Amino acid sequence: QVQLVESGGGLVQPGGSLRLSCAASGSIFSINTMGWYRQTPGKQRELVATITSGGSMNYADSVKGRFAISRDNAKNTVYLQMNTLKSEDTAVYYCNAEVRRYSFSMYYDTDIWGKGTLVTVSS
């Protein structure tokens, strides 16, 4: 079993900052890409940022220059530093990880999601 646990969400004023964390735990051989997605009511989940195990990053145009993704491979943890937050950043933020497990001489690749953490940007 592998699980992702997010933390760091909350209420912040426009222009403020928040840092999200997501830690993976369980039977993990390795993790390839980790990332953050967000969703608001009535809309599809959208990509915010991803980072590979080698450190290659990808951002949605709407957050470029304001958000920064990073990871600690030793801790199986990914972070999202969010600066200059806007009201349109309000959403539930979900962590995602492409996890490889090793069991009975075989590798298994699984896409894992966290339960989400709410970020509200409001004055």
N, C-alpha and C positions, 0 to 999 in steps of 0.2 A: 504494500500500500504506500502510495506517495501522496502527500498533501501540500498545498500552498497556503500560507497564512499571511494575509496582508495586514498592515497597520499604518497609522499615520494620517488617516482621513480626519475630516472635521470641518468646522466653520471658519472661514477666513474672509476678511474684507477685500474688496477689489484692490489690486496692486500688491497684495500680500504674497506670502510664500508658504508652501507646505512641502514636506518630504515624506513620500510613501516608501514603505519597505515591504518586501515579500520574501519570506523564507521557505525554502522547500525542505521537506523532511521525509524520511522513510527509506525504503530500499532503492537507493539510487546508484547507478553505475556512473552515469555522466549526464550532463544537461547541455543541450545544444543552445538553441535560441531561447531567451527569456524576454518577456515583454509586458507592456501595459496596454490595456484597451479600456474604453469607457462607453457607457451607455446611459441614455436619458429615456424617460418614458415615451413610448411610441416610436422610438427610433432604433435602428439596428446598432449593434455593438460596432464600434469603430476603433481602428488602430491608433494608438497614441505614439508609442515608441517601442522599438525592439533592439536587442543587443545580442550578438552571437558570443559563443565561448571565447572567440578570438578577439572580441572587442569591437567588431563592426557594428555601427549604429544606424538606425533608420528612424526618421521622425515624420509624423504627419505635418503637412504644411502649416496647419493652424497653430502648432506649438513650437515650431522652429525658432530658435533664439530665446525662448522663454523656459523651456523644459530641458532637463538633462538626465539621461538614463545612465546608470552605471551598475556594475555588479562585482560581487566578491565571490569568485569561484570556490574558494576554500570553504566559504560558509553557505554556498548554494543560495545566495541572496541577491536580489535585484532591487535597485533603488530608483525612485523617480523624484528628482528635485524640480519642483514647480515654482517658478517665479513670475512676477507680474501677472498674477492670476486675474482672470476676467469672469464676469458672470456666466458667460457661455462655456466656461470650463466646468461648471457645475454638472456633476454626473456621478454615477457609481463607477469606480475604477476597479478593473479586474486584472489580476496578475495571470500570466500564462507561461508555461514552461514545456519545452519538448524534452521529455525525460527518457533516458535509456536505462532499462533495468536488465540485470543478468540473473537468470535463474535456470537451473538444470541444464547447463551448458548452452543456453540460448539467450540471445538478446531480444528485448522487447522495447519498442519505441511507443511512447504514449504521450498524448497531448493532455496536459493537466491544467485545470482552471482553479483559481481561488474563488472564495465566496463573494468577494467584492468589498470595497470600503467606500463610503459616501464622502464626497468632497462637495461642499457647498460654499460658493463664493457670493457673498451678499453683504450689503452694508446695514 
